[in-house]
């Protein structure tokens, strides 16, 4: 058996061991606002519930390992003392992943990820409409665990109000775990779907993804593409150019002779099929051929 003392390992290596071994971990999809009321949304897997009376949850926006910077979420909870913790189910996991992109301060991750902002009842941060359970919380305390890269900051939250989607409730008002369909975080690019096991999602690109708010309207408002589809499509740096789209559609005509005259709905279905295999570039070329 390999054995290590933490001081023998680089912070990055130790971080990798911890996240891979202590898994799967529930995800706190934390919604906050800054002092000017600008929304922010980010996921954190250093998270759990620690008390029922009072109802207390704790999540930790750690200092970044690579450069020791801190996240907007941490600044916001320190300033406003409020947060909404949204749970993440499988239907929204790609949108959640896209929201973890390090967009500049002031960018609204709800819009980038194509998620719905719902007004909260007791706190200023918005709830995520797609989340099946949402917790409005006040922040009782923030405890810094260190000052170097990788150090956590425990955000101790007291639940003021919770919202549960009727679709995940049993007749006796208990939560149906199968219908809830939660996902959890593991090491590297791995996630765990509670009722099916591990799967992978590529981490957001190092450069900024264009986000759902940059999509053509017919893609953003598609009746065919799911939230996960939109999340995958938003994690690209740029869209294919017209020449590349035209060349791809010409080549695709051999397999799909009616592609150039296909209906709006048919093209969206075909694009979704490519997305199911992780081929985001081809999916975009099909979608961008709409007006050709």
N, C-alpha and C positions, 0 to 999 in steps of 0.2 A: 504493500500500500504506500502510495506517495504521501508524504507529510510535509507541511510547510508552516512556517511562522509568518504572520502577515508582513512583518518588517523585511522578510527575505524577498517579497514579491513587489513588482511595480504596482502602482495603484490600479492601472488598467487591467493587469492580470488578476489581481485580487477581486476587482469588481466583476470580472467575467466569471470567476469561480463562484462568487456569492450568488449572482443572478441565475446561473445555471443550476446550482445545487438547491437553492431555496426557491422552489418552483413547483407548480404554477402559483402565481401571485395575483390576487384580485386587482382590478384596475379602478382607480379613482379618476374619473373624467371630470376635472376640476374647472368650474366656470367662475371667473372673478371679473371685477371691473377695477380700473385704475381710479385715481383721485378725480379724474375728469368724467368718469362714467363710461370710458371706452371698454368694450367687452374683450375678454381674453379666455381662451379655452385650451387646456392641455392635459394629457393623460399622465398618471403617475402610478407605478406598480409597487412602490414602497407604501403599502396601504392596508389597513384593516379596521375592524370595529373592536373597541376595547371595553365598552361599558354599555349597559342598558338603562341604568338608573343612577346618574343621568346618562342619556344616550350620547356616547362619545365615539368619534372616529378620529383616526390619526393618519395623515399622509405626509410624505416627506419629499419636497422638491430639493434634491441634492445639488450641491455645487458641481458644475461640469468638471469631469475628470481631466479633459484635455487642456483647459485654459483657466479653470477656477472661477469662471463667471457664474452668475446666478440667474434664475429664470424670472420672467415677468410675473408669474403666478406668486412667487415668494414676495416680490415687492408689493404686489396688490394686497395680499392677505395681511401683510404687516401694516399697510396704510389704512385699509378699509375695515378689517376685522370681520369680513364676511366671505362666504364661498358656497357654491352649490356643488355637491358631489353627485355625479350622475354615473349609474352603472353602465357597463358596455356589454351588449349582446352581439351575437354573430352577425346580425343584419347590418350593423353599423361599424364593424371592426376596421374596414378599410378607410372609412371616413375618419375614424378616431386616429388611425395611423397617420393619415395625411395631416391632421391637425397638429401632430407633434413636430412638424417642420419648423425650423427656427426662423419664423417670419419676424421682421423688424417690429419694434415696439409701436403700438398703435394700429397694427393690422388685426382685423377681426377674423379669428380662426373659424367662427361659425360660418362666415361667408366663404372662406377658403375651402372648407370641408363640405359645404352644401348642407349644413345642419340647421334645424329650425330653432330660433330663439323664442322661448316662452317666458313671459314675465313672471317672476316669483311673487309670492304673496307677502313674505316677511323680510326678505333681503333684496339688495340691489342687483346682484349678479343674476343673469338669465339661466333658466333651465334648458337642457337639451331635449327638444320635443321628441326625438327618436328614441331616447333612453326609456326603458320600461320602468325604472325606479329612480327617483330624484330626491335628494336630501338637501333642504335649505338649512344652512348652518351658520352659527356665529363662531368666530375664532376666539377661543379662550386664551390661547397662549401659543407662541412660536419659540421653540427651543433649538438653538443652534448647537450642533454636535461637534463642530470643528470649524476651522477657517481655511483649510486646504482643499484642493480639488477632490471630489468624491465625498466630502462631508455632508451629512444629511441635515435637514432642518425640520423638526417635528412640528407639524401644524395640527394643534389639538383643537378639534371642532366639536361643538355641541349641536346636535340636531334639534332644530326648532320646528320643522314640519317636513313630512315626507309625502311623496306623491307616487302612487302605484297604478300602472296601467291595468284597467279592468281585464285586458286580454290575458294577463299572466296570473289572475286570481282564480282560486277554486271557489266553489259555492260557499264554503265556510269562511271565505276571505283570507285564507292562507295563500302563500305564494306557491305556484306550481313551478317547481324547479326545471322541469323539462321544457315548459313553455317559455320560461325566462331565458333559457339558452345563453347563459353567460359565457364570456371568454375571459381567459386569464393570461398573464404574461409569463414567459420563461426566458431562458438565455438566448443570446444571439437574435435571430429573426424568428424564433419559435413562439407560438401562442398555443393555448390549450382550449378547445371547445369542450365545455363541461360534459356534454352528452356524447362526444365523438372522439376526443383525444387531440393529439398534437397536429398542428399545421404551421406553415410558414407564410409570413408576409415580408417581402423585401422592405428594408428600412427606407424611409423617405430619402430621396436623392440629396446629395450634399449641397448642390445648388438648389434654389427655391423652386418647388413645384408651382405650376401656374395657378392651381386652385380652381375650384368649381365656379367661382365668381367670374372667371375669365372665359368660360365656355360660351360657344354660340347658344342662343336661346333654345333652339330645338333640341340641343343635347342636355342643357341644364334642366329643361322641363319635360324631358322624355317620359312617356308613359311605359316604356319598356325597360329602360336601364334602372337598376337598383341603386340604393345608396352605396353599396360596396363597389358597384361598377363605376360610379362617379368618383369614389375615392381613388380607385386605380387610375382612372383617366386624368385626375388632377395631379398625379405624381410624375409629371413630365416637365422638363425645363422649357421646351418650345413645341409648337405644333408642326407637323409636316408641311412643307411648302406645296404650292399648287402643282408644280412639275412632278414631285414625288407622288402626290395623290393620283394624278392622271396616269402615271406609269403603272402604279399598283392596280388601279381599276382596270386598265387595259389587260394586264396580266391575269387578273382575277376573272376576266370575262371567259377564259377558257374553262374554268370550273363552274362559274355561275353566269351563263350566257345572258341572263336577264338583269344583271347587276346594274347596268346603266339606266334601265327603265324601272327598276324596283321602286316600290312605294317607300315612303318615309318609314313606316312601321317595319317593313321587311329589312331595310338596311340596319335599323337599330337592333333587330333580332340577330342579324348576322354579326354585327359588331359585338354584341353580347356573347355570342358563341366564341369569338376570338379571345375575348377577355377571360372566358372560363379556362382557357389554356395559358393565360398570362401574357398574351400577345397584345400589349397595349398599343404599340405602334400601328399594327395593321387595323386594329379597331378604330383608331383615330382617322386613318386614311379612308375607311369606309364611311365614317360619320361626316367627314369633311367633303365627301363627294356628293352630299345632299344637293348642293346648288350648282353642281357642274353640268 
